Amino acid sequence: MQPITNMERPEKILLSHGSGGRASRRLIEEVFLKNFTNPQLAPLDDSAELPLKERLAFTTDSYVVKPLFFPGGDIGRLSISGTVNDLWMKGAKPLFLSASFIIEEGLEWELLRRVAASMASTAKEAGVEVVCGDTKVVEKGGADRLFITTAGVGRIWSGVEVSGAGAKPGDVVICSGTIGDHGMAILSRREGIEIKSPLKSDCAPLTPLMERLLKETTGVHSLRDPTRGGLATTLNEIAHSSKVGIFLKEEEIPVREEVRGICELLGFDPLYVANEGKFILILPAEEAQRALRALRSHPLGRDAQVIGWVEEEPEGVFLKTRIGGTRPLLMLEGEQLPRIC
């Protein structure tokens, strides 16, 4: 990552610092890593492995999505799925969650009941329990209706060693399904865009899919879910942590036509759009077909596809375009779509 100058450092926090891109990385490195650095935090994986006799992973996340209800999900389903999936990205089967709520004065009781019911249903789907939590109510204008924070603990799957720094030359890159569904579903609802084919968020807990994958494959090197910043930013994080080059074939990256159409209409790139029910898998080439069979055997992974490969150098992410060229894919710079998760 290029060093930044004083001129590039804003005096106040901007929306771009929540984008998942370079600005977010700077915020994490200059404020949080500087003050909290330790061996568990330093890898910046989706979950931290705890230094205990039993291999446990721990993660936390906050959810501020707008609108609270969107095609295919809501803030409640999102808050459970996001934390469950972050544990799986460390190869950890989720065990227990906590949930904390910041509620703005004036929120409707019925809406809160619907959110809680959605969380309970999603937790049951993921095979996990919410065992503790907290509630705060702030004055009107002190929040935007409802914010939720969830944290989770999971047991790391026996024999699994995955990390954002684990990609190796000769590996292949698999995407578990179509990208950009979540971001464009929220944007279409937010902007009142009507499309012939109803587009839904991919928001879902990945538990059944991950269990199949880890039972049927060995040697998985990296797992990440491409949420904020999308596929391109997530792969840049892996490439820089692993100090490798990741090459993608544009024609192999699965994108729904309606997602592609909305992106073209509004000037977005689907490679940088958020996802909430997909993940990136990097593993040895000889394991690729076994992994694809496991993924495609479940509805959540039916569109899984090998989208690229890993080389020793140059470090970074590069796209082999449909017309035969190669161009670098950089980390997201700035904010493409705020309040997406």
C-alpha positions as CSV (number, residue, x, y, z in Angstrom):
1,M,0.0,0.0,0.0
2,Q,1.3,3.4,-0.9
3,P,2.3,5.7,2.0
4,I,0.1,8.7,2.5
5,T,1.1,12.3,3.0
6,N,-0.2,14.8,5.5
7,M,-2.2,16.5,2.7
8,E,-4.2,13.2,2.3
9,R,-5.1,12.9,6.0
10,P,-8.4,14.6,6.6
11,E,-8.9,16.4,10.0
12,K,-12.3,14.7,10.5
13,I,-13.8,11.2,10.0
14,L,-15.5,11.0,6.6
15,L,-18.0,8.5,5.1
16,S,-15.2,7.1,3.0
17,H,-13.6,5.8,6.2
18,G,-16.4,3.3,6.5
19,S,-16.1,2.1,2.9
20,G,-13.9,-0.9,3.4
21,G,-11.3,0.5,1.0
22,R,-8.0,2.4,1.4
23,A,-9.5,5.1,3.7
24,S,-10.8,2.4,6.0
25,R,-7.5,0.7,6.0
26,R,-5.7,3.9,7.0
27,L,-8.2,4.5,9.8
28,I,-7.6,0.9,11.2
29,E,-3.8,1.1,10.9
30,E,-3.3,4.7,12.2
31,V,-5.8,4.6,15.1
32,F,-6.8,1.1,16.1
33,L,-3.7,-1.0,15.3
34,K,-1.5,1.6,16.7
35,N,-3.2,1.4,20.1
36,F,-4.5,-2.2,20.2
37,T,-1.9,-4.2,18.3
38,N,-1.3,-7.8,19.4
39,P,-0.7,-11.1,17.7
40,Q,-4.4,-11.9,17.5
41,L,-5.4,-8.6,16.0
42,A,-2.4,-8.0,13.7
43,P,-3.5,-10.4,10.8
44,L,-6.7,-8.3,10.4
45,D,-8.7,-11.5,9.5
46,D,-12.4,-11.6,9.8
47,S,-12.1,-13.3,13.1
48,A,-9.2,-13.6,15.6
49,E,-8.0,-17.0,16.9
50,L,-7.8,-16.9,20.7
51,P,-4.6,-18.2,22.4
52,L,-6.4,-20.9,24.4
53,K,-6.0,-24.7,24.6
54,E,-9.1,-25.2,22.5
55,R,-9.0,-23.4,19.1
56,L,-11.6,-20.7,19.3
57,A,-12.3,-17.7,17.1
58,F,-13.9,-14.4,18.2
59,T,-15.4,-11.6,16.0
60,T,-17.6,-8.6,16.3
61,D,-19.4,-6.3,13.9
62,S,-21.8,-3.4,13.8
63,Y,-24.8,-2.9,11.4
64,V,-26.1,0.5,10.3
65,V,-27.8,-0.5,7.1
66,K,-30.3,1.9,5.4
67,P,-33.2,1.0,4.8
68,L,-33.7,-1.3,7.8
69,F,-35.7,-3.7,5.5
70,F,-34.7,-4.4,2.0
71,P,-35.4,-7.1,-0.7
72,G,-34.1,-10.4,0.6
73,G,-33.3,-9.3,4.2
74,D,-33.3,-6.7,7.0
75,I,-30.9,-5.4,9.6
76,G,-31.8,-8.3,11.9
77,R,-31.0,-11.1,9.4
78,L,-27.9,-9.1,8.3
79,S,-26.5,-8.8,11.9
80,I,-26.7,-12.5,12.6
81,S,-25.5,-13.6,9.1
82,G,-22.6,-11.2,9.1
83,T,-21.1,-12.3,12.3
84,V,-21.8,-16.0,11.7
85,N,-20.1,-15.7,8.3
86,D,-17.0,-13.8,9.7
87,L,-16.5,-16.8,12.0
88,W,-16.7,-19.2,9.1
89,M,-14.0,-17.1,7.3
90,K,-11.6,-18.3,10.0
91,G,-12.8,-21.9,9.5
92,A,-14.8,-21.7,12.8
93,K,-18.2,-23.2,13.4
94,P,-20.3,-20.5,15.3
95,L,-21.3,-21.4,18.8
96,F,-22.6,-18.3,20.6
97,L,-23.5,-14.7,19.8
98,S,-24.1,-11.5,21.7
99,A,-26.4,-8.7,20.4
100,S,-26.5,-5.0,21.4
101,F,-29.0,-2.5,20.2
102,I,-28.9,1.3,20.0
103,I,-32.5,2.4,19.5
104,E,-33.5,5.9,18.6
105,E,-36.4,7.3,20.5
106,G,-39.6,7.0,18.5
107,L,-38.8,3.7,16.8
108,E,-42.0,1.6,16.4
109,W,-42.4,-1.4,18.8
110,E,-43.7,-3.5,15.9
111,L,-40.7,-2.8,13.8
112,L,-38.3,-3.8,16.7
113,R,-40.4,-7.0,17.2
114,R,-40.0,-7.8,13.5
115,V,-36.2,-7.3,13.6
116,A,-35.9,-9.5,16.7
117,A,-38.0,-12.2,15.1
118,S,-35.8,-12.1,12.0
119,M,-32.7,-12.4,14.1
120,A,-34.1,-15.4,16.0
121,S,-35.1,-17.1,12.7
122,T,-31.7,-16.5,11.2
123,A,-29.8,-17.7,14.3
124,K,-31.9,-20.9,14.2
125,E,-31.0,-21.3,10.5
126,A,-27.3,-20.9,11.4
127,G,-27.5,-23.3,14.3
128,V,-26.3,-20.7,16.8
129,E,-27.8,-19.0,19.9
130,V,-27.8,-15.4,21.1
131,V,-26.8,-15.7,24.7
132,C,-26.3,-12.2,25.9
133,G,-26.8,-8.6,24.9
134,D,-27.5,-5.0,25.8
135,T,-30.0,-2.2,24.9
136,K,-29.6,1.5,24.9
137,V,-32.1,4.1,23.8
138,V,-30.9,7.5,22.6
139,E,-32.7,10.8,22.1
140,K,-34.4,11.5,18.8
141,G,-31.7,12.5,16.3
142,G,-29.0,10.7,18.3
143,A,-29.0,7.7,15.9
144,D,-30.8,6.7,12.7
145,R,-33.6,4.5,14.0
146,L,-31.7,1.4,14.9
147,F,-28.1,0.2,15.1
148,I,-27.1,-3.4,16.0
149,T,-23.8,-4.8,17.1
150,T,-23.2,-8.6,17.3
151,A,-20.2,-10.5,18.5
152,G,-19.6,-14.2,18.2
153,V,-17.4,-17.1,19.3
154,G,-16.8,-20.2,17.2
155,R,-14.7,-23.4,17.4
156,I,-12.2,-23.7,14.6
157,W,-12.6,-26.8,12.4
158,S,-10.1,-29.5,13.1
159,G,-7.1,-29.3,10.7
160,V,-8.1,-26.0,9.2
161,E,-5.5,-23.2,8.9
162,V,-6.8,-20.3,7.0
163,S,-5.7,-16.7,6.9
164,G,-5.8,-13.6,4.6
165,A,-2.0,-14.1,4.5
166,G,-2.3,-17.7,3.3
167,A,-2.6,-17.5,-0.5
168,K,0.2,-19.2,-2.3
169,P,1.5,-19.3,-5.9
170,G,-0.3,-22.1,-7.8
171,D,-3.5,-21.7,-5.9
172,V,-6.9,-21.0,-7.6
173,V,-9.5,-18.4,-6.6
174,I,-13.1,-19.5,-6.3
175,C,-16.1,-17.2,-5.8
176,S,-19.1,-19.0,-4.2
177,G,-21.7,-17.2,-6.4
178,T,-22.8,-14.0,-8.1
179,I,-21.4,-10.8,-6.8
180,G,-23.0,-7.4,-6.1
181,D,-26.5,-8.7,-5.3
182,H,-26.6,-7.2,-1.8
183,G,-25.4,-3.7,-2.7
184,M,-27.6,-3.3,-5.7
185,A,-30.7,-4.7,-4.0
186,I,-30.3,-2.0,-1.3
187,L,-29.5,0.7,-3.8
188,S,-32.6,-0.2,-6.0
189,R,-34.8,0.0,-2.9
190,R,-33.2,3.2,-1.6
191,E,-33.5,4.9,-5.0
192,G,-36.9,3.5,-6.0
193,I,-35.4,1.8,-9.1
194,E,-37.9,-0.7,-10.6
195,I,-36.5,-3.7,-12.6
196,K,-38.4,-6.5,-14.3
197,S,-36.6,-9.3,-12.5
198,P,-36.8,-8.8,-8.7
199,L,-33.3,-8.5,-7.3
200,K,-32.8,-9.7,-3.8
201,S,-29.9,-9.4,-1.3
202,D,-27.8,-12.5,-0.9
203,C,-27.8,-12.0,2.9
204,A,-27.7,-15.4,4.5
205,P,-25.7,-17.4,7.1
206,L,-23.2,-19.6,5.3
207,T,-23.2,-22.5,7.8
208,P,-24.7,-25.3,5.7
209,L,-22.4,-24.4,2.7
210,M,-19.3,-24.1,4.8
211,E,-19.9,-27.4,6.6
212,R,-20.1,-29.2,3.2
213,L,-17.0,-27.4,1.9
214,L,-14.8,-28.2,5.0
215,K,-16.0,-31.8,5.2
216,E,-15.1,-32.5,1.5
217,T,-11.9,-30.5,0.9
218,T,-8.5,-30.1,2.5
219,G,-5.8,-27.6,2.3
220,V,-7.9,-24.4,2.2
221,H,-5.5,-21.5,2.4
222,S,-7.7,-18.3,2.5
223,L,-11.4,-17.6,3.1
224,R,-12.9,-14.1,3.0
225,D,-16.4,-12.7,2.5
226,P,-16.3,-9.7,0.1
227,T,-18.6,-7.3,2.0
228,R,-17.7,-3.6,2.0
229,G,-15.4,-2.8,-0.9
230,G,-16.6,-5.9,-2.8
231,L,-14.6,-8.6,-4.5
232,A,-11.8,-6.3,-5.8
233,T,-11.0,-4.8,-2.4
234,T,-11.1,-8.1,-0.5
235,L,-8.7,-9.7,-3.0
236,N,-6.4,-6.8,-2.7
237,E,-6.3,-7.3,1.1
238,I,-5.4,-11.0,0.5
239,A,-2.8,-10.2,-2.1
240,H,-1.0,-7.6,0.1
241,S,-1.2,-9.8,3.2
242,S,0.1,-12.9,1.3
243,K,2.5,-10.8,-0.9
244,V,1.3,-12.5,-4.1
245,G,-0.3,-11.6,-7.4
246,I,-3.9,-12.5,-7.9
247,F,-5.1,-12.7,-11.5
248,L,-8.9,-12.8,-12.4
249,K,-10.6,-13.7,-15.7
250,E,-13.3,-11.1,-16.3
251,E,-15.6,-13.5,-18.2
252,E,-15.5,-16.1,-15.4
253,I,-16.7,-13.7,-12.6
254,P,-20.5,-14.4,-12.0
255,V,-22.6,-11.3,-12.2
256,R,-26.4,-11.2,-12.6
257,E,-27.6,-9.3,-15.6
258,E,-29.8,-7.1,-13.5
259,V,-26.9,-6.2,-11.2
260,R,-24.7,-5.4,-14.3
261,G,-27.5,-3.3,-15.7
262,I,-28.0,-1.2,-12.6
263,C,-24.3,-0.7,-12.2
264,E,-24.0,0.5,-15.8
265,L,-27.0,2.8,-15.4
266,L,-25.6,4.5,-12.2
267,G,-21.9,4.2,-12.8
268,F,-20.9,1.5,-10.3
269,D,-18.5,-1.3,-10.8
270,P,-19.9,-4.7,-9.6
271,L,-16.4,-5.7,-8.6
272,Y,-16.5,-3.1,-5.8
273,V,-20.1,-3.7,-4.7
274,A,-20.9,-5.3,-1.3
275,N,-22.0,-8.9,-0.8
276,E,-23.4,-10.5,2.3
277,G,-23.9,-14.2,1.4
278,K,-20.8,-15.0,-0.8
279,F,-17.2,-15.8,0.0
280,I,-13.8,-16.0,-1.7
281,L,-12.0,-19.3,-1.4
282,I,-8.3,-19.8,-2.2
283,L,-6.9,-23.3,-2.2
284,P,-4.5,-25.6,-4.2
285,A,-5.5,-26.1,-7.8
286,E,-5.8,-29.9,-7.3
287,E,-8.6,-29.3,-4.8
288,A,-10.6,-27.0,-7.0
289,Q,-13.0,-29.5,-8.6
290,R,-13.7,-31.1,-5.2
291,A,-14.5,-27.7,-3.7
292,L,-16.8,-26.8,-6.7
293,R,-18.7,-30.0,-6.3
294,A,-19.3,-29.3,-2.6
295,L,-20.4,-25.7,-3.2
296,R,-22.6,-26.4,-6.1
297,S,-24.4,-29.2,-4.2
298,H,-26.1,-26.5,-2.1
299,P,-28.4,-23.7,-3.2
300,L,-26.2,-21.1,-1.7
301,G,-23.2,-22.2,-3.8
302,R,-24.9,-23.3,-7.1
303,D,-23.2,-20.4,-9.0
304,A,-19.7,-21.1,-7.6
305,Q,-17.0,-20.5,-10.2
306,V,-13.2,-20.6,-10.5
307,I,-12.5,-16.9,-11.3
308,G,-8.7,-16.7,-11.1
309,W,-5.3,-17.9,-9.9
310,V,-2.4,-16.9,-7.7
311,E,1.2,-16.1,-8.9
312,E,4.3,-15.2,-7.0
313,E,4.5,-11.7,-8.5
314,P,3.8,-8.9,-9.1
315,E,2.0,-8.2,-5.9
316,G,-1.6,-7.0,-6.3
317,V,-4.8,-7.9,-8.2
318,F,-5.0,-7.9,-12.0
319,L,-8.0,-8.4,-14.3
320,K,-7.7,-10.3,-17.6
321,T,-10.4,-8.5,-19.6
322,R,-12.8,-9.9,-22.2
323,I,-10.9,-8.1,-25.0
324,G,-7.5,-9.7,-24.1
325,G,-5.9,-6.9,-22.0
326,T,-4.8,-6.8,-18.4
327,R,-5.5,-4.1,-15.9
328,P,-4.8,-3.6,-12.2
329,L,-7.7,-3.7,-9.8
330,L,-6.9,-1.4,-6.9
331,M,-8.5,-1.2,-3.5
332,L,-11.7,0.9,-3.4
333,E,-10.8,4.6,-3.0
334,G,-13.5,6.6,-1.2
335,E,-17.1,5.7,-0.6
336,Q,-19.1,3.9,-3.3
337,L,-22.3,3.3,-1.4
338,P,-22.7,4.2,2.3
339,R,-24.8,2.5,4.9
340,I,-24.8,-0.8,3.1
341,C,-24.2,-3.1,6.1
